[in-house]
């Protein structure tokens, strides 16, 4: 497994600016697809590679509705986002964007389900009683 390195301040700044551009494009509806213009899409996180050439934009739809279709359409229209990033940000290279599903909410739901399991709840109650 590769070592994980914390992003640099520059990566974080660029990611934040790219996120703003993506959100702006989504809000303005500058997209060909009517489905994308009418979808409720949240950009939860943007990660930039150390060389600033690749971007992963993590998105979620309202209640996860049509997420697979939305991701497919966003990736098909990534040229629109790249064009806006190139015009708004002063970067040496316009990064290649990949839209991905944010699975954080799914993981949170799994953890909450585990915590609600009767055996776990009983164990947690025992620990509270001991304190």
C-alpha positions as CSV (number, residue, x, y, z in Angstrom):
1,X,0.0,0.0,0.0
2,X,1.3,3.5,-0.9
3,X,2.1,5.9,1.8
4,X,-0.5,8.6,2.2
5,X,0.8,12.1,2.3
6,X,-1.2,15.1,3.6
7,X,-2.0,17.6,0.8
8,X,0.2,20.7,0.7
9,X,-1.2,24.1,1.3
10,X,-1.0,24.8,-2.5
11,X,-3.0,21.6,-3.2
12,X,-5.6,22.6,-0.7
13,X,-5.9,26.2,-2.1
14,X,-6.2,25.0,-5.7
15,X,-8.7,22.3,-4.7
16,X,-10.9,24.9,-3.0
17,X,-10.7,27.2,-6.0
18,X,-11.6,24.4,-8.4
19,X,-14.5,23.4,-6.1
20,X,-15.8,27.0,-6.4
21,X,-15.6,26.8,-10.2
22,X,-17.4,23.5,-10.3
23,X,-20.2,24.7,-8.0
24,X,-20.5,27.9,-10.1
25,X,-20.9,25.9,-13.3
26,X,-23.5,23.7,-11.7
27,X,-25.4,26.7,-10.2
28,X,-25.5,28.6,-13.5
29,X,-26.6,25.5,-15.4
30,X,-24.0,25.9,-18.1
31,X,-24.4,22.2,-19.1
32,X,-25.9,20.5,-22.1
33,X,-27.8,17.9,-20.1
34,X,-31.2,18.9,-18.8
35,X,-30.9,16.1,-16.1
36,X,-27.7,17.7,-14.8
37,X,-29.3,21.2,-14.8
38,X,-32.2,20.0,-12.8
39,X,-30.4,17.6,-10.4
40,X,-29.6,18.5,-6.8
41,X,-25.8,17.9,-6.8
42,X,-23.5,18.6,-3.8
43,X,-19.8,18.8,-4.4
44,X,-18.5,17.5,-1.1
45,X,-14.8,17.5,-1.7
46,X,-12.2,18.1,-4.3
47,X,-8.7,16.5,-4.2
48,X,-5.8,17.6,-6.4
49,X,-2.8,15.5,-7.2
50,X,0.6,16.8,-6.0
51,X,1.5,17.9,-9.6
52,X,-1.9,19.7,-9.9
53,X,-2.6,17.8,-13.2
54,X,-5.4,15.6,-11.8
55,X,-8.5,16.4,-9.9
56,X,-11.0,14.1,-8.2
57,X,-14.3,15.8,-7.4
58,X,-16.5,13.9,-5.0
59,X,-20.2,14.5,-5.4
60,X,-23.5,13.3,-3.9
61,X,-27.0,13.8,-5.2
62,X,-30.1,14.4,-3.0
63,X,-30.7,11.0,-1.2
64,X,-28.3,9.4,-3.7
65,X,-31.0,9.6,-6.4
66,X,-29.6,8.7,-9.8
67,X,-26.1,9.1,-8.6
68,X,-24.6,6.7,-11.2
69,X,-26.3,8.5,-14.0
70,X,-25.3,11.9,-12.7
71,X,-21.7,10.8,-12.4
72,X,-21.7,9.4,-15.9
73,X,-23.1,12.7,-17.3
74,X,-20.7,14.9,-15.2
75,X,-17.8,12.9,-16.6
76,X,-19.1,13.3,-20.1
77,X,-19.3,17.0,-19.7
78,X,-16.0,17.5,-17.9
79,X,-14.8,19.6,-20.8
80,X,-17.2,22.4,-19.7
81,X,-15.7,22.4,-16.2
82,X,-12.1,22.3,-17.6
83,X,-12.8,25.3,-19.8
84,X,-14.1,27.3,-16.9
85,X,-11.2,26.2,-14.7
86,X,-8.7,27.3,-17.4
87,X,-10.4,30.7,-17.8
88,X,-10.8,31.4,-14.0
89,X,-7.6,30.0,-12.5
90,X,-4.0,30.8,-13.4
91,X,-2.6,27.3,-13.5
92,X,0.2,26.1,-15.7
93,X,-1.9,23.1,-16.7
94,X,-5.6,22.7,-16.8
95,X,-6.1,19.5,-14.6
96,X,-8.0,16.5,-15.8
97,X,-11.2,16.1,-13.8
98,X,-12.8,12.9,-12.7
99,X,-16.1,13.0,-10.9
100,X,-16.6,10.3,-8.2
101,X,-19.3,9.3,-5.8
102,X,-18.8,10.4,-2.2
103,X,-19.3,7.3,-0.2
104,X,-18.8,9.0,3.2
105,X,-22.6,9.0,3.8
106,X,-22.8,5.2,3.1
107,X,-19.9,4.6,5.5
108,X,-21.6,6.7,8.2
109,X,-24.8,4.8,7.7
110,X,-22.9,1.5,8.1
111,X,-21.3,2.6,11.4
112,X,-24.6,3.9,12.8
113,X,-26.2,0.6,11.9
114,X,-23.5,-1.3,13.7
115,X,-23.8,1.0,16.8
116,X,-27.6,0.3,16.9
117,X,-27.0,-3.5,16.8
118,X,-28.4,-4.9,20.1
119,X,-25.1,-6.7,21.0
120,X,-23.1,-3.5,20.5
121,X,-25.6,-1.4,22.3
122,X,-25.5,-3.8,25.2
123,X,-21.7,-3.7,25.3
124,X,-21.7,0.1,25.2
125,X,-24.3,0.2,28.0
126,X,-22.0,-2.1,30.1
127,X,-19.1,0.3,29.5
128,X,-21.2,3.3,30.6
129,X,-22.4,1.4,33.8
130,X,-18.7,0.7,34.7
131,X,-17.8,4.4,34.6
